[in-house]
Amino acid sequence: MLRGAVAGRYAEALYDIAVRDRAVDQIEQELNDLVTVLKENDELRKVLYHPQVTAADKKELLEKIFAGKISRITANFLALLVDRRLWETVGGLDGTYHPAVAAEKVELCLRAAEQGWATWYQPAASATRPAGAPPDAPGVVEPDALPVLAGRWSARLRGQEAPGHWEQALRRAGGEPTRVLVIDDELPDPRRGSGYGRMHDILQVLDGDLGLQVAFHPRLTPPPLTVAERAGLLGPRARLVTDLDGYLGSDGVDVDVVVVSRPANAERYRPVIDRRLAGRPVVYDAEALFFRRLERQAEVADADARAGLLEQAASMRALERDLASWADHMVTISEDEADTIRPFTRAPVHVVGPRRRGAHPTASAYEARSGACLVAGWAAGPGSPNADGLRWFARDVLPRIRAQLPAFRLLVTGDDPPPDVTWAAGPAVEFVGGLPDLGELYDRVRVAISPTRFGAGVKLKTVEAVQHGVPVVCTLEAAAGLGADLAAAVWVAADAPAFADAVVALAGDRRAWERARQAALAAATGGGEGPGGIEQWPGIIREALAAPTARRTA
């Protein structure tokens, strides 16, 4: 039983919670009822006090007896009383430290660890006491208690980090994982498109590997996030770093491997990496070859813009070749882009396929669906491949479709579409904003379109639609880089009339849709890239760490 100071502290804690929840009278009545039940039931008392009945069995019995009859507070308190083997093993709190309550807790944890219990601590935590606070204010280790604590546990504490060295303490507590710094434009919100869904998957895979510790730095300052939002975007263990210089300058902070995505970010942070992280291996995640996007944009641009785009493409080609020679490892999204970049680097080039994690075939039949969707992100603003593709579709393709299917509607996703596309909004085009669950959208439509006329790399929206089992109509550019399994599941149109005819066939003919649907399902469930998929990222990190790297200097 709980007696003396320990019982008093339990009672005080229960009372404080009851006051907080305005349930003092209710808790008091429930405790009185419990006492009555125990007094009147000898068998129940014997089971609860029997040393050979496990705590789990005791708690299960109490749950069955009192389910729905007592509050959550009282139920949790009962469970705590049952599962108090720790107190019996180590003797509870040591009252000699009082009123230094924090020292009592540290002493308890040290004695528990000595008895073989797993103990957890948070070295980054700190406690402050306002001026005038009583000496037994919670969370305060009184200065007079420190010599006593240190004297009793000198041998044990010698293995701990010094006060303030919490970065080292955190790493050691986590088993000294490999520290990975990942840099990209902004938070990897899949709803924004622009490859952020792919980065989201990369971070989730890296964070899920307990041998790795991920810190993510977005070049653009993110909005405030809740803990749940941050975990959803980065992974539950990953750290969000908004001030990279401050982070790298903090005591105890170090990085083992750097991953930097996209050429603009690599160019921006290369001096910082070379100066502050010299000798650490760099994995350059190409995401796409952007000089190709500019070259293809020039092909569809008017004469006035073409010369400027070709000049930008030449500059981008030079930058991307330079980054290829700088990086220790490279990642591309297709074999085609890997073959393009290999002549300009001695670094290993890894091909990580484009399939999204968590994308599964949708279930609705043809009759339960209608129209089409364009899953787009608008982070790149006006003039982006998405904006150009939607303008082309609305201007040159949509009128042909509506002439044959007057009720046809296109749903367009993405937050903040630019003005150069919102003019298309009307009876045939609806902008539905950023959606938390694209699966629901894919389950509503008969067709997904990918009208991209210029770009680089594999078009992830094409792959994602196939993974959801939705027939896809796309341009030649949107089909570029697809593996044979995915290419067999899409309808490729060379011009606007062919694009319209394909959409009409799939949206208006059940048999044609069902044949295309079966092809999409076969590609979605056919195993994808196998070992070349997103799950190979932890292996790339470890390979980069194991290989020698030339030490970089500013």
C-alpha positions in Angstrom: 0.0 0.0 0.0 1.0 3.6 -0.4 1.8 5.2 2.9 3.3 8.4 4.3 4.8 11.0 2.1 4.3 8.9 -1.1 0.6 8.5 -0.4 0.4 12.2 0.3 1.9 13.2 -3.0 -0.4 10.8 -4.9 -3.4 12.3 -3.2 -2.1 15.9 -3.9 -1.6 15.1 -7.6 -5.1 13.5 -7.9 -6.6 16.5 -6.2 -4.8 19.0 -8.5 -6.1 17.2 -11.6 -9.6 17.0 -10.2 -9.5 20.8 -9.5 -8.2 21.5 -13.0 -11.1 19.5 -14.5 -13.7 20.8 -12.1 -14.5 17.3 -11.0 -13.6 17.3 -7.3 -17.0 16.2 -6.0 -17.3 13.5 -8.7 -13.8 12.1 -8.0 -14.5 12.0 -4.3 -17.7 10.1 -4.8 -16.1 7.6 -7.1 -13.3 7.0 -4.6 -15.8 6.4 -1.8 -17.7 4.0 -4.0 -14.4 2.1 -4.8 -13.6 1.8 -1.1 -17.0 0.4 -0.5 -16.7 -2.2 -3.3 -13.3 -3.3 -2.0 -14.6 -3.6 1.6 -17.5 -5.8 0.5 -15.6 -8.0 -1.9 -12.9 -10.2 -0.4 -12.1 -12.1 -3.6 -11.4 -8.8 -5.5 -9.1 -7.6 -2.7 -7.2 -10.9 -2.8 -6.7 -10.7 -6.5 -5.5 -7.1 -6.4 -3.0 -7.7 -3.6 -1.8 -11.1 -4.9 1.9 -10.8 -5.9 1.7 -13.5 -8.6 -1.2 -11.8 -10.5 0.4 -9.5 -13.1 -0.3 -5.8 -13.2 -1.7 -6.2 -16.7 -4.2 -8.8 -15.5 -5.2 -6.6 -12.5 -5.8 -3.6 -14.7 -7.8 -5.7 -17.2 -10.0 -6.9 -14.3 -10.6 -3.4 -13.0 -11.5 -2.2 -16.5 -14.1 -4.9 -16.9 -15.6 -4.2 -13.5 -15.7 -0.4 -13.7 -16.0 0.3 -17.4 -18.5 3.2 -17.9 -19.0 3.6 -14.2 -16.0 5.8 -13.3 -14.3 8.8 -14.9 -11.2 8.7 -17.0 -9.3 10.4 -14.1 -10.2 7.8 -11.6 -9.6 4.9 -14.0 -6.1 6.2 -14.7 -5.4 6.7 -11.0 -6.4 3.1 -10.4 -4.1 1.9 -13.1 -1.2 3.9 -11.6 -1.8 2.4 -8.2 -1.8 -1.1 -9.6 1.3 -0.6 -11.7 3.5 0.7 -8.9 6.1 -2.0 -8.9 8.8 0.7 -9.5 8.0 2.2 -6.1 8.2 -1.1 -4.4 11.6 -1.8 -6.1 13.3 1.5 -5.4 11.5 2.7 -2.4 9.7 5.8 -3.9 10.9 9.3 -3.7 13.7 10.2 -1.2 12.3 12.7 1.2 15.7 13.9 2.3 15.9 16.2 -0.7 12.6 18.0 0.1 11.8 20.7 -0.9 14.1 20.2 -3.9 11.4 18.1 -5.7 13.3 17.9 -9.0 16.3 16.4 -7.3 14.0 13.7 -5.8 12.9 12.8 -9.3 16.4 12.6 -10.6 17.4 10.4 -7.7 14.3 8.1 -8.4 15.3 7.7 -12.0 18.9 6.9 -11.2 17.9 4.3 -8.7 15.4 2.8 -11.2 18.1 2.6 -13.8 20.4 0.9 -11.3 17.6 -1.7 -10.9 17.5 -2.3 -14.6 14.5 -0.1 -15.5 14.6 1.8 -18.8 14.7 5.5 -18.1 14.0 8.3 -20.5 15.1 11.9 -20.1 14.9 15.1 -22.2 18.3 16.8 -22.1 17.0 19.9 -24.0 14.5 20.7 -21.3 15.1 23.6 -18.9 13.4 24.9 -15.8 13.0 28.4 -14.6 11.6 29.7 -11.3 10.0 33.2 -11.2 11.3 35.6 -8.6 9.5 35.0 -5.3 8.4 31.4 -6.1 8.4 29.0 -3.2 11.4 26.8 -2.8 9.4 23.7 -3.6 8.3 25.1 -7.0 7.9 22.2 -9.5 10.8 21.6 -11.8 13.5 23.4 -9.8 16.7 21.6 -8.6 17.8 23.6 -5.6 21.5 24.5 -5.6 21.9 22.9 -2.1 20.7 19.6 -3.5 23.2 19.4 -6.3 26.2 18.5 -4.2 24.3 15.7 -2.4 23.0 14.3 -5.7 26.4 14.5 -7.4 28.1 12.9 -4.3 25.8 10.0 -4.2 26.0 9.3 -8.0 29.4 10.5 -8.9 30.4 7.3 -10.8 27.1 7.2 -12.7 27.1 10.9 -13.6 30.6 10.8 -15.0 29.1 9.0 -18.0 26.6 11.8 -18.6 27.2 14.9 -20.8 28.1 18.1 -19.1 25.2 20.6 -18.4 24.3 22.4 -21.6 25.7 19.7 -23.9 22.2 18.5 -24.8 22.9 18.0 -28.5 25.4 15.3 -27.7 23.0 13.9 -25.0 20.2 13.7 -27.5 22.3 11.9 -30.1 23.7 9.4 -27.5 20.2 8.7 -26.2 19.2 7.9 -29.7 22.0 5.4 -30.2 24.3 7.8 -32.0 22.4 7.8 -35.4 23.9 9.2 -38.6 23.0 12.9 -38.8 21.4 13.9 -42.1 20.8 17.5 -43.2 18.2 17.8 -46.0 17.7 21.1 -47.8 14.9 22.0 -50.2 12.9 25.1 -51.2 10.1 24.8 -48.6 8.1 22.5 -46.5 7.3 19.2 -48.4 3.5 19.6 -48.4 2.2 17.1 -51.1 -0.8 19.3 -51.7 1.5 22.0 -53.3 2.7 19.8 -56.1 6.1 20.8 -57.7 7.8 17.7 -56.5 7.1 18.3 -52.8 5.1 15.0 -52.5 8.3 13.2 -53.6 10.4 15.1 -50.9 7.7 14.3 -48.4 8.2 10.6 -49.1 12.0 10.9 -48.9 11.8 12.4 -45.5 9.3 9.9 -44.2 11.6 7.0 -45.4 14.7 8.6 -43.9 12.9 9.5 -40.6 11.5 6.0 -40.3 15.1 4.5 -40.2 16.2 4.5 -36.6 19.8 4.6 -37.6 19.3 8.1 -39.1 18.5 11.4 -37.5 17.1 14.0 -40.0 17.2 17.8 -39.8 15.3 19.6 -42.6 16.0 23.1 -43.7 13.6 24.9 -46.0 15.1 27.9 -47.9 11.8 29.8 -47.5 10.7 30.5 -44.0 7.8 28.2 -43.1 4.6 29.3 -41.4 4.1 28.3 -37.7 3.4 24.6 -37.3 1.9 22.5 -34.6 3.8 19.4 -33.5 1.4 17.2 -35.4 1.7 19.2 -38.6 5.5 19.1 -38.4 5.5 15.4 -37.8 3.0 14.9 -40.7 5.3 16.7 -43.1 8.7 15.7 -42.0 8.3 12.6 -39.9 7.8 12.3 -36.1 11.5 12.4 -35.2 12.8 14.8 -37.8 13.9 18.3 -36.8 12.8 21.5 -38.6 15.7 23.9 -38.9 14.7 27.4 -40.0 18.0 29.2 -39.1 20.7 27.1 -40.7 23.6 29.3 -39.8 22.4 29.4 -36.2 21.9 25.7 -36.1 25.3 24.8 -37.5 26.9 27.2 -35.0 25.2 25.7 -32.0 27.3 23.7 -29.5 27.4 20.0 -30.2 25.6 20.3 -33.6 27.2 18.4 -36.4 26.2 16.8 -39.7 27.4 13.5 -41.2 25.7 13.6 -44.7 24.1 16.6 -46.6 21.2 16.1 -49.0 20.4 19.2 -51.1 17.6 19.2 -53.7 17.2 21.3 -56.8 19.9 23.4 -58.5 18.9 26.8 -57.0 19.2 25.4 -53.5 22.5 23.7 -54.3 23.9 26.9 -55.7 22.6 29.0 -52.7 24.0 26.6 -50.0 27.2 25.4 -51.7 29.4 28.0 -50.0 27.8 27.2 -46.6 28.4 23.5 -47.1 31.9 24.0 -48.3 32.8 26.3 -45.4 30.9 24.8 -42.5 30.7 21.2 -43.5 33.9 20.6 -45.3 34.6 16.9 -45.9 31.0 15.8 -45.3 29.6 13.8 -48.3 27.0 15.7 -50.4 24.1 13.9 -52.1 22.7 16.1 -54.8 19.0 15.3 -55.5 18.6 16.5 -59.0 14.7 16.1 -58.8 14.8 17.1 -62.5 17.2 18.5 -65.1 16.0 22.1 -65.3 17.9 23.0 -68.4 15.8 20.6 -70.3 12.6 22.3 -69.0 13.9 25.6 -70.3 14.9 24.2 -73.7 11.4 22.6 -74.1 9.7 25.8 -72.9 11.6 27.7 -75.6 10.2 25.2 -78.2 6.6 26.2 -77.5 7.3 29.9 -76.7 6.8 32.8 -79.1 9.7 34.2 -81.0 10.1 37.2 -78.6 10.6 34.9 -75.5 12.5 32.1 -77.2 16.0 33.7 -77.2 15.8 34.6 -73.6 14.7 31.1 -72.6 17.5 29.5 -74.6 20.0 31.8 -72.8 18.6 30.7 -69.4 18.8 27.1 -70.5 22.5 27.5 -71.4 23.2 29.0 -68.0 21.2 26.3 -66.2 23.0 23.6 -68.1 26.4 24.9 -67.0 25.2 25.1 -63.4 23.8 21.6 -63.3 27.0 20.2 -64.9 29.0 22.0 -62.3 26.8 20.6 -59.4 27.3 17.1 -60.9 31.0 17.5 -60.6 30.8 18.9 -57.1 28.5 16.3 -55.5 29.7 13.0 -54.1 26.5 11.2 -55.0 23.6 12.1 -57.3 20.0 11.0 -57.5 17.8 11.3 -60.5 14.2 10.2 -61.1 14.7 8.4 -64.4 17.4 6.4 -66.3 17.1 8.9 -69.2 18.3 11.8 -66.9 20.9 9.6 -65.3 22.4 8.9 -68.7 22.4 12.6 -69.5 24.3 13.6 -66.4 26.8 10.7 -66.0 29.3 12.1 -68.5 29.8 15.1 -66.3 30.4 13.5 -63.0 32.6 10.8 -61.4 30.0 10.4 -58.6 27.7 7.4 -58.4 24.3 8.3 -60.0 21.3 6.6 -58.3 18.0 6.3 -60.1 15.1 6.4 -57.6 11.8 5.7 -59.3 8.8 8.1 -59.2 6.1 6.1 -57.4 4.5 7.8 -54.4 4.2 6.0 -51.1 0.7 5.4 -49.8 -1.0 5.8 -53.3 -3.5 2.9 -53.8 -6.1 2.1 -56.5 -9.5 3.7 -56.0 -12.6 1.5 -55.9 -15.5 3.3 -57.6 -17.1 2.0 -60.8 -17.5 3.9 -64.0 -21.1 4.9 -63.2 -20.1 6.5 -59.9 -17.5 8.8 -61.6 -17.7 11.7 -63.9 -15.4 14.2 -65.7 -11.7 14.6 -65.2 -9.1 16.1 -62.9 -5.9 18.0 -63.2 -3.8 17.6 -60.0 -1.5 20.6 -60.0 0.6 22.8 -57.7 1.0 26.5 -58.3 4.2 27.2 -56.3 6.1 28.0 -59.5 3.5 30.7 -60.3 2.6 32.1 -63.7 4.5 30.7 -66.7 5.0 27.3 -65.0 4.5 24.0 -66.8 1.2 23.6 -65.0 0.0 27.0 -65.9 1.0 26.6 -69.6 -0.6 23.2 -69.8 -3.9 24.3 -68.3 -4.1 27.3 -70.6 -3.5 25.1 -73.6 -6.1 22.6 -72.5 -8.7 25.2 -71.8 -8.1 27.1 -75.0 -7.4 24.3 -77.5 -8.7 21.0 -76.1 -11.7 21.7 -73.8 -14.0 23.2 -76.5 -13.6 20.0 -78.6 -14.5 17.9 -75.6 -17.5 20.0 -74.7 -18.8 19.8 -78.3 -19.2 16.0 -77.8 -19.7 15.8 -74.0 -21.6 19.0 -73.0 -21.7 18.1 -69.3 -18.0 17.4 -69.0 -16.2 19.2 -66.1 -12.6 19.4 -65.1 -11.6 19.7 -61.4 -8.3 21.5 -60.8 -6.5 21.2 -57.5 -3.9 23.4 -55.8 -3.9 26.4 -53.6 -3.4 29.9 -55.0 -3.6 29.4 -58.8 -2.2 32.4 -60.7 -4.4 34.8 -62.6 -3.2 33.5 -65.9 -5.2 30.3 -65.4 -8.1 31.3 -63.2 -9.8 33.0 -66.2 -10.7 29.4 -67.2 -13.0 29.0 -64.2 -16.6 28.4 -65.1 -19.2 25.7 -65.8 -16.5 23.4 -67.3 -13.6 24.1 -65.0 -13.7 24.2 -61.2 -10.7 25.1 -59.0 -11.1 23.0 -55.9 -8.0 24.2 -54.0 -5.5 22.1 -52.0 -7.1 18.8 -51.0 -6.0 16.8 -47.9 -6.8 13.5 -49.5 -6.3 13.2 -53.3 -7.5 9.6 -53.1 -11.1 10.9 -52.7 -10.7 13.1 -55.8 -9.3 10.3 -57.9 -12.2 8.1 -56.8 -14.7 10.7 -58.2 -13.3 11.1 -61.7 -13.1 9.0 -64.8 -10.0 10.5 -66.3 -6.8 12.3 -65.1 -5.2 14.7 -67.5 -1.6 15.7 -67.7 -1.4 18.4 -70.4 2.3 19.4 -69.8 4.0 20.8 -72.9 7.4 21.4 -71.4 9.2 20.2 -68.2 11.9 18.0 -67.0 12.1 14.6 -65.4 9.1 12.3 -64.9 5.8 14.0 -64.4 4.7 12.8 -60.9 1.1 13.7 -61.5 1.0 11.1 -64.3 2.5 8.4 -62.1 0.3 9.2 -59.1 -2.9 9.0 -61.2 -1.9 5.6 -62.5 -1.2 4.4 -59.0 -4.8 5.4 -58.0 -6.1 3.2 -60.9 -7.3 6.2 -63.0 -6.9 6.2 -66.8 -4.6 9.1 -67.8 -4.5 11.2 -71.0 -1.2 13.0 -71.4 1.0 14.8 -73.8 4.2 13.4 -75.2 6.1 15.5 -72.8 4.1 14.3 -69.8 4.8 10.7 -70.8 8.6 11.2 -71.0 10.7 9.1 -68.7 8.0 6.6 -67.7 9.1 3.0 -67.3 7.5 0.4 -69.6 4.9 -0.6 -67.1 3.7 2.9 -66.5 3.9 3.9 -70.1 1.5 1.0 -71.1 -1.1 2.5 -68.8 -1.5 6.0 -70.3 -3.0 7.4 -73.4 -0.5 9.7 -75.2 -1.8 12.4 -77.5 0.4 14.3 -79.9 -1.8 17.3 -80.4 -5.0 19.0 -79.2 -7.5 17.1 -81.4 -6.0 13.7 -80.4 -6.0 14.8 -76.7 -9.7 15.7 -76.9 -10.6 12.5 -78.7 -8.8 10.4 -76.0 -10.6 12.2 -73.1 -14.0 11.8 -74.9 -13.4 8.1 -75.4 -12.5 7.5 -71.8 -15.0 9.8 -70.2 -17.9 8.8 -72.4 -17.5 5.1 -73.2 -17.7 2.7 -70.3 -16.0 -0.2 -72.2 -13.1 2.0 -73.3 -12.8 3.2 -69.7 -12.8 -0.2 -68.2 -10.1 -1.4 -70.6 -7.9 1.6 -69.7 -8.8 1.1 -66.0 -7.5 -2.5 -66.1 -4.2 -1.3 -67.6 -3.9 1.3 -64.9 -4.6 -1.3 -62.2 -2.1 -3.7 -63.6 0.6 -0.9 -63.6 -0.4 0.2 -60.1 -0.1 -3.2 -58.6 2.7 -4.6 -60.7 5.5 -4.0 -58.2 6.8 -0.7 -59.7 10.5 -0.1 -59.5 11.3 -2.7 -56.9 14.8 -2.1 -55.4 15.0 1.2 -57.3 12.1 2.8 -55.4 12.0 5.4 -52.7 12.9 2.9 -50.0 16.5 2.9 -51.3 17.2 6.3 -49.8 18.7 5.1 -46.5 21.0 2.9 -48.4 22.2 5.9 -50.5 22.9 7.8 -47.3 25.0 4.9 -45.9 26.9 4.4 -49.1 27.7 8.1 -49.2 29.0 8.0 -45.6 31.1 5.0 -46.2 32.9 6.3 -49.3 35.8 8.7 -49.2 35.1 12.3 -50.1 37.4 15.1 -51.1 37.6 17.7 -48.4 36.0 20.9 -49.5 37.3 24.3 -48.6 35.8 27.8 -49.2 
